[in-house]
Amino acid sequence: MSNSGTWLIDLDGVVWLSGEEIPGSAAALDRLRTAGESLLFVTNNSAPTVEQLLGRLAKIGISATRDEVLTAAQAAASLISPHHSVVCLADGGVREALEERLIAITSQAEADAVIVGWTESFSYDTIATAATAVRSGARFIGTNSDATHPTPRGLMPGTGAIIAAVEVASGRPAEYAGKPYQPMADMVRSRTNTITMAVGDQLATDGVFAERLGVPFTLVLSGVDQTAAPKTATADRLEMVVDRWLEAQ
C-alpha cells in the first residue's frame, strides 16, 4: 500500500457545501490518513482566513494544520513583492495573505497592484476604486476565475462575476492566481512533490489544474459539475473516490 503520496482535495463541492459536510467526507479522509496518505486542501475560495478554514474543517470532524491548507488568496499574494501596495477588493483571506507578506493595503489609485477576490462587501465605489487603479497602471490580479460556487441552494455567483465588473470598468483583463493557473501550481509544488490524486468538482478548473500538474484526477458530482465527463474518472462524492482507491491498493 502506498504511504508516501499526497491527495489534493478541493473543499467547496467536494468536502462540504457552504460548510455542511457532504456525507462521508470526514470519514473518507480519515481512512486516507490511516493508509499513510497526506492531505493538501487546495481551494479557490479566497474569502476565509486559513484559521477559519481550519475551524470549518474541525467542525465536521477533520483535523488539519496550516501547512495542509492552500488558498487562491495565498497564490494571489505570492505574486506581489513585500512592501508594495495593493488595492484589495476581497475579504479576509486575501487581506491575511497580504499582511503575512508585509504588503500594504491602500485605497489610492497609485497602488502597485489590484487584487480582486470573493467578497459580498462590494459596491459601486469599491469597484470604481479598483478600476481606477488598474487604469492608472496597477497590476490586475484575480484570485480565481470561477463564475459560480456551489451551495445547498444551488449555484451562486462566484468570484469571476466580481472580477468581470472590474475588467469591464477598467478595460483590462485580469491575470489569475488560483486553480487552474500556474501560481497555484507553483505553490502546490512548494508543499509536495509526490501527488497520488487530485479531487475536484469542476472539470474546467480542478481537472485542468490536475493536467497542469501532471497528476491523476477524479471528478466528483457533488458540486458544480453534476454530469460525468468523457474519459474522466468520476464518482458521486469523495468517499467513493477514496473507497475505490483503497480497494485497488
Summary of the structure (lengths in Angstrom):
residues: 249
radius of gyration: 18.0
end to end distance: 5.3
largest distance: 57.0
contacts: 905
relative contact order: 0.17
helix: 38%
strand: 22%
